[in-house]
Amino acid sequence: MKEIKSINAPKAIGPYSQGVERDNIVFISGQLPIDSTTGEIIGDDVLSQTIQSLENIKHIVTEANASMNDIVKTTILLKNIGDFNIVNEVYGEYFSEPYPARATYEVSKLPKGALIEIEAIAIK
């Protein structure tokens, strides 16, 4: 297993890797909307937080010599499922058809008080 680390994405806030690769499959840990330079959450709304989470994923997948088009599955955790439509609008700007398979869940809390967290799996 190979660890994937991007200086453009936030460092892990626990004992886990930003991503790992095995047999050309890249597993990207849940990305909070954290700025890699400050370590702080970006924005206080789901729109800006979704953009930041997806940008973090983009940096990690790029570090693995893959692209957003290689992502086959995502999981989205939302503090408020009512934000689903806003997230869909932003998500659609990062992915094109055929879209990755996806699951979206409402959760009671996310680390650092984030409104969203997104994880992804890519196949190179």
Secondary structure, 3 states (H helix, E strand, C coil): CEEECCCCCCCCCCCCCCEEEECCEEEEEEECCECCCCCCECCCCHHHHHHHHHHHHHHHHHHCCCCHHHEEEEEEEECCHHHHHHHHHHHHHHCCCCCCEEEEEECCCCHHHCCEEEEEEEEC
